[in-house]
Amino acid sequence: MSKVLLFGPLTPPLTGQAVAFTIVANSLPEQKKILIDTSKYKNPIINTFYSVFKVLFSFAFYKFSNIYFTSSRSKLGFIKDFLLLIMGLWFKKKIINHLHGADFKKFYGESIFLKPLISYAYKGVNTSIVLLNIMKNQYDDFPKMKKVVVGNCYNQELEECKNDFSKNNYQILFLSNLMYGKGIIDFLDACFVLLGNNEEIKIKIAGKLMGDTFMRQKNIEKLFKEKYNQLRGVYGERVEYLGIVKGYEKSKVLFESSIFVLPSFYPTEAYPISIIEAMRAGNAIVTTNHNYLPYIVKEKNGVIISPKSPNEIYSSVEKLINNLGQLKKIQRHNIKEAKHKYSQDRYISDIQQIILS
């Protein structure tokens, strides 16, 4: 039986791309896969050397017909991808690319010196998997490439929990990597007003503090702690930072919440798995008119707001809480939609059909 070479990041880190790739990797039995973890080490340079070595080793000593990889959109990341792609092209392998970000077209267009290499390497890609139909435009410069749509999925663990709509729930959740571009500071600013205007509201925050292109890690850590401590000083246990949550703890906080807020303006934001998980857990969604987010969250799913607007976060959440009938209608709809469109079984089946054929 022919194997498939899997090339991408395993968790940790807990990024959407790593989570999605790990689901695919774990779904295949050992006899069907050769696995290269491109995030095995914390140092990105060491990761690059490791990935290059593993690619050369795999082509020298393993037999496989297909390659499945998650494309990088950075110069250092492309170095890893480039060797894989040209080896696949020269050895006439079927290459399947999976895009999890909103910035390949920008990366390609702005890579003046790398552009010829990117163009040559991606000529060997037979199929690119994108998350939404509109994301096919990320590969407009590669007209011969087949583009296939497969949406993200929620974790299978969420199937084990149940919702209780018999009680009114005023818990608001922010669950994501805590980066400036994800809107965590805007959310905290909105929390001052939300908690002050409604004594029943509780706030839960979960995720790892991380730097991004807007703010370095030490700076976001300092700013987050300042605002969080101010909130705790005034509102006590009504606001709680849980740190990184996994497994049952993550499912529990998702199902205990009724409104999920992700006011992201993160440059590469595409199709956050956190939104899908929040929908499956019965949360109304408040997110931003940014990149592809409005194609995921419609009026029936929650509210779309402007990026960088604490006032709109506050007013949207308040509007939902003040109309509990409409809130519960949205919550029930999101559970139904998530089960229908975003199950892990559906995701695995769709991906395997592409990468194993």
C-alpha positions as CSV (number, residue, x, y, z in Angstrom):
1,M,0.0,0.0,0.0
2,S,1.4,3.4,-1.0
3,K,2.1,5.9,1.7
4,V,1.6,9.6,1.9
5,L,4.3,12.0,3.2
6,L,2.8,14.4,5.7
7,F,4.7,17.7,6.2
8,G,3.5,20.2,8.7
9,P,3.3,21.4,12.3
10,L,2.0,19.2,15.1
11,T,0.7,20.6,18.4
12,P,2.1,22.2,20.4
13,P,2.0,25.1,19.5
14,L,-1.8,25.4,19.7
15,T,-2.3,27.3,16.4
16,G,-5.2,26.6,14.1
17,Q,-2.9,25.2,11.4
18,A,-1.1,22.9,13.9
19,V,-4.4,21.6,15.3
20,A,-5.8,20.9,11.9
21,F,-2.7,19.2,10.7
22,T,-2.5,17.1,13.9
23,I,-6.1,15.9,13.3
24,V,-5.1,14.7,9.8
25,A,-1.9,13.1,11.0
26,N,-3.6,11.2,13.8
27,S,-6.4,10.0,11.5
28,L,-4.0,7.9,9.4
29,P,-2.5,4.6,10.5
30,E,1.2,4.3,10.7
31,Q,1.4,2.0,7.6
32,K,-0.1,4.8,5.5
33,K,2.0,7.8,6.5
34,I,5.5,9.2,6.7
35,L,5.4,12.1,9.2
36,I,7.6,15.2,9.3
37,D,6.8,17.6,12.2
38,T,8.0,21.1,11.0
39,S,7.5,22.5,14.5
40,K,9.4,19.8,16.5
41,Y,11.8,22.3,18.0
42,K,11.2,25.7,19.6
43,N,14.0,27.4,17.5
44,P,12.8,28.1,14.0
45,I,16.2,27.8,12.5
46,I,16.7,24.4,14.0
47,N,13.3,23.4,12.7
48,T,14.3,24.4,9.2
49,F,17.5,22.3,9.3
50,Y,15.5,19.4,10.8
51,S,12.8,19.6,8.1
52,V,15.4,19.8,5.3
53,F,17.2,16.7,6.6
54,K,13.9,14.8,7.1
55,V,12.8,15.6,3.5
56,L,16.1,14.4,2.1
57,F,16.0,11.3,4.3
58,S,12.4,10.5,3.3
59,F,13.0,10.7,-0.4
60,A,16.1,8.5,-0.1
61,F,14.7,5.8,2.1
62,Y,10.9,5.7,1.9
63,K,8.4,4.9,-0.9
64,F,5.4,7.1,-1.2
65,S,3.3,8.5,-4.0
66,N,1.6,11.6,-2.5
67,I,2.7,14.6,-0.5
68,Y,0.4,16.6,1.9
69,F,1.7,19.8,3.3
70,T,0.5,23.0,5.0
71,S,2.0,25.9,3.1
72,S,4.1,28.5,4.8
73,R,3.7,32.2,4.1
74,S,7.1,33.4,5.4
75,K,10.6,33.5,3.9
76,L,12.0,31.1,6.5
77,G,9.0,28.8,6.2
78,F,9.2,28.8,2.4
79,I,12.8,27.5,2.6
80,K,11.4,24.3,4.3
81,D,8.6,24.1,1.7
82,F,10.8,24.7,-1.3
83,L,13.0,21.6,-0.9
84,L,9.9,19.5,-0.4
85,L,8.2,20.9,-3.5
86,I,11.1,20.7,-5.9
87,M,11.9,17.1,-4.7
88,G,8.2,16.3,-5.2
89,L,8.2,17.9,-8.7
90,W,11.4,16.1,-9.8
91,F,10.3,12.7,-8.5
92,K,6.8,13.2,-10.0
93,K,4.8,12.9,-6.7
94,K,1.2,14.1,-6.4
95,I,1.4,17.2,-4.2
96,I,-1.5,18.4,-2.1
97,N,-1.2,21.8,-0.4
98,H,-3.5,22.9,2.5
99,L,-3.8,26.7,3.1
100,H,-4.8,27.8,6.6
101,G,-4.1,31.6,6.3
102,A,-5.3,34.6,4.4
103,D,-2.0,35.8,3.2
104,F,-0.5,33.6,0.6
105,K,-1.3,35.9,-2.3
106,K,0.2,38.8,-0.3
107,F,3.3,36.8,0.5
108,Y,3.7,35.8,-3.2
109,G,3.1,39.3,-4.5
110,E,5.6,41.0,-2.1
111,S,8.4,38.4,-2.4
112,I,10.3,40.2,-5.1
113,F,13.5,38.0,-5.0
114,L,11.7,34.8,-3.9
115,K,8.9,35.1,-6.4
116,P,10.5,33.1,-9.3
117,L,11.3,30.3,-6.8
118,I,7.8,30.3,-5.4
119,S,6.4,30.2,-8.9
120,Y,8.6,27.3,-9.9
121,A,8.0,25.3,-6.7
122,Y,4.2,25.7,-6.8
123,K,3.9,24.6,-10.4
124,G,4.3,21.1,-9.0
125,V,1.3,21.4,-6.7
126,N,-1.6,19.4,-8.1
127,T,-4.2,20.4,-5.6
128,S,-4.6,23.2,-3.0
129,I,-7.2,22.8,-0.2
130,V,-8.7,26.1,0.9
131,L,-11.1,26.7,3.8
132,L,-13.7,28.8,1.9
133,N,-14.7,29.2,-1.8
134,I,-13.6,32.8,-1.8
135,M,-10.1,31.7,-0.6
136,K,-9.5,30.2,-4.0
137,N,-8.4,33.6,-5.1
138,Q,-5.2,33.1,-3.0
139,Y,-3.9,31.0,-5.9
140,D,-5.1,33.1,-8.8
141,D,-1.5,33.2,-10.1
142,F,-1.6,29.4,-10.5
143,P,-4.5,28.8,-12.9
144,K,-3.6,25.1,-13.6
145,M,-3.7,24.2,-9.9
146,K,-6.9,22.5,-8.8
147,K,-8.6,24.2,-5.8
148,V,-10.8,22.3,-3.4
149,V,-12.8,23.6,-0.5
150,V,-12.8,21.8,2.9
151,G,-13.9,23.8,5.9
152,N,-12.3,23.4,9.3
153,C,-13.7,21.2,12.1
154,Y,-14.2,21.2,15.9
155,N,-12.6,18.7,18.2
156,Q,-14.4,15.4,18.7
157,E,-14.3,15.8,22.4
158,L,-17.1,18.4,22.2
159,E,-19.5,15.6,21.2
160,E,-19.3,14.3,24.8
161,C,-20.8,17.5,26.3
162,K,-24.4,18.6,26.4
163,N,-26.0,22.1,26.6
164,D,-28.4,23.3,29.3
165,F,-30.7,26.1,28.1
166,S,-33.0,25.8,31.1
167,K,-31.1,28.6,32.9
168,N,-30.2,32.0,31.7
169,N,-26.4,32.2,31.1
170,Y,-24.5,35.5,31.2
171,Q,-21.0,34.1,30.8
172,I,-18.8,35.7,28.1
173,L,-15.8,33.9,26.7
174,F,-12.6,34.9,25.0
175,L,-10.6,31.8,24.0
176,S,-7.7,32.2,21.6
177,N,-4.0,32.8,21.6
178,L,-3.8,36.1,23.5
179,M,-2.1,38.3,20.9
180,Y,-2.7,42.0,20.4
181,G,-4.0,41.3,16.8
182,K,-6.6,38.9,18.2
183,G,-8.3,41.9,19.9
184,I,-7.7,40.8,23.5
185,I,-7.0,44.4,24.7
186,D,-10.1,45.7,23.0
187,F,-12.0,42.9,24.7
188,L,-10.7,43.8,28.1
189,D,-11.6,47.5,27.5
190,A,-15.1,46.4,26.7
191,C,-15.3,44.3,29.9
192,F,-15.0,47.4,32.1
193,V,-18.3,48.6,30.7
194,L,-20.0,45.2,30.5
195,L,-19.2,44.2,34.1
196,G,-20.2,47.6,35.4
197,N,-23.6,47.7,33.6
198,N,-24.7,44.1,34.4
199,E,-24.0,42.4,37.7
200,E,-24.9,39.0,36.3
201,I,-22.2,39.0,33.6
202,K,-19.1,36.8,34.1
203,I,-16.0,36.9,31.9
204,K,-13.7,34.0,31.2
205,I,-10.5,34.4,29.3
206,A,-8.3,31.5,28.1
207,G,-5.2,31.1,25.9
208,K,-1.5,31.7,25.8
209,L,0.0,35.2,25.8
210,M,2.0,35.5,22.6
211,G,3.7,38.3,20.6
212,D,2.7,39.1,17.0
213,T,3.5,41.7,14.4
214,F,1.7,44.4,16.4
215,M,3.2,43.8,19.8
216,R,6.1,41.8,21.3
217,Q,5.3,39.1,23.8
218,K,6.8,40.9,26.8
219,N,4.7,44.1,26.0
220,I,1.4,42.3,25.5
221,E,2.1,40.3,28.8
222,K,2.6,43.6,30.6
223,L,-0.4,45.3,29.1
224,F,-2.7,42.3,29.6
225,K,-1.7,42.0,33.2
226,E,-2.3,45.7,33.9
227,K,-5.8,45.7,32.5
228,Y,-6.7,42.2,33.9
229,N,-5.5,43.2,37.4
230,Q,-7.6,46.4,37.2
231,L,-10.7,44.3,36.3
232,R,-10.0,41.9,39.1
233,G,-9.5,44.7,41.6
234,V,-12.9,46.1,40.8
235,Y,-15.0,43.1,39.9
236,G,-13.2,40.2,41.6
237,E,-14.0,36.7,40.5
238,R,-16.5,37.8,38.0
239,V,-13.5,38.0,35.6
240,E,-11.1,35.1,35.4
241,Y,-8.1,34.2,33.3
242,L,-7.8,30.5,33.0
243,G,-4.5,30.2,31.1
244,I,-4.1,27.5,28.5
245,V,-7.1,25.1,28.5
246,K,-7.2,21.7,26.9
247,G,-9.4,18.6,26.8
248,Y,-12.2,18.5,29.3
249,E,-11.3,21.9,30.8
250,K,-11.6,23.6,27.4
251,S,-14.9,21.8,26.6
252,K,-16.3,22.8,30.0
253,V,-15.7,26.5,29.7
254,L,-17.0,26.5,26.1
255,F,-20.3,24.8,27.2
256,E,-20.6,27.0,30.3
257,S,-20.5,30.2,28.1
258,S,-23.2,31.7,26.0
259,I,-21.4,34.4,24.0
260,F,-18.0,33.9,22.4
261,V,-16.0,37.1,21.5
262,L,-13.1,37.1,19.0
263,P,-12.6,40.8,17.9
264,S,-9.6,39.9,15.6
265,F,-7.7,42.0,13.2
266,Y,-4.9,39.6,13.0
267,P,-3.4,39.9,9.4
268,T,-3.5,36.2,8.5
269,E,-6.9,35.4,10.1
270,A,-8.8,33.0,7.9
271,Y,-11.1,30.4,9.5
272,P,-10.6,30.2,13.3
273,I,-11.2,26.8,14.7
274,S,-12.1,28.5,18.0
275,I,-15.2,30.0,16.4
276,I,-16.3,26.6,15.1
277,E,-15.8,25.1,18.5
278,A,-17.7,27.9,20.2
279,M,-20.6,27.4,17.8
280,R,-20.7,23.6,18.5
281,A,-20.8,24.4,22.2
282,G,-23.8,26.6,21.8
283,N,-22.3,30.1,21.8
284,A,-23.5,33.1,19.9
285,I,-20.5,34.6,18.1
286,V,-19.2,38.2,18.2
287,T,-16.4,38.8,15.7
288,T,-15.1,41.4,13.3
289,N,-15.5,42.4,9.7
290,H,-12.0,41.2,8.9
291,N,-10.6,39.0,6.1
292,Y,-12.9,36.0,5.7
293,L,-14.7,36.1,9.1
294,P,-17.9,37.6,7.6
295,Y,-18.1,34.5,5.4
296,I,-18.2,32.3,8.4
297,V,-20.4,34.3,10.8
298,K,-23.7,35.5,9.5
299,E,-26.6,37.3,11.3
300,K,-28.0,33.9,12.2
301,N,-24.7,33.0,14.0
302,G,-24.1,36.2,16.0
303,V,-22.8,39.7,15.3
304,I,-20.2,41.2,13.0
305,I,-18.5,44.3,14.4
306,S,-15.8,46.7,13.3
307,P,-12.2,45.8,14.2
308,K,-10.5,47.7,17.1
309,S,-13.9,48.8,18.6
310,P,-14.4,48.1,22.3
311,N,-17.6,50.1,22.1
312,E,-19.1,47.7,19.5
313,I,-18.0,44.7,21.5
314,Y,-19.9,46.1,24.5
315,S,-23.0,47.1,22.6
316,S,-23.2,43.8,20.6
317,V,-22.9,41.7,23.8
318,E,-25.4,43.9,25.7
319,K,-27.9,43.6,22.8
320,L,-27.7,39.8,22.9
321,I,-28.0,39.6,26.6
322,N,-31.0,41.9,26.7
323,N,-32.8,39.7,24.2
324,L,-32.5,36.2,25.7
325,G,-35.0,34.7,23.3
326,Q,-33.0,35.8,20.3
327,L,-29.7,34.7,22.0
328,K,-31.0,31.2,22.7
329,K,-32.3,31.0,19.1
330,I,-28.8,31.8,17.8
331,Q,-27.2,29.3,20.2
332,R,-29.4,26.5,19.1
333,H,-28.9,27.3,15.5
334,N,-25.1,27.3,15.9
335,I,-25.1,23.9,17.5
336,K,-27.2,22.5,14.6
337,E,-25.0,24.2,11.9
338,A,-21.8,23.1,13.5
339,K,-22.9,19.5,13.7
340,H,-23.9,19.6,10.1
341,K,-20.9,21.4,8.6
342,Y,-18.0,21.1,10.9
343,S,-17.8,17.6,12.4
344,Q,-14.4,16.0,12.7
345,D,-15.6,12.8,11.0
346,R,-16.7,14.9,8.0
347,Y,-13.4,16.7,7.9
348,I,-11.2,13.6,8.1
349,S,-13.3,11.9,5.4
350,D,-13.0,14.9,3.0
351,I,-9.2,15.3,3.6
352,Q,-8.4,11.6,3.3
353,Q,-10.4,11.4,0.1
354,I,-8.1,14.0,-1.4
355,I,-4.7,13.0,-0.1
356,L,-5.0,9.3,-0.5
357,S,-6.4,9.2,-4.0
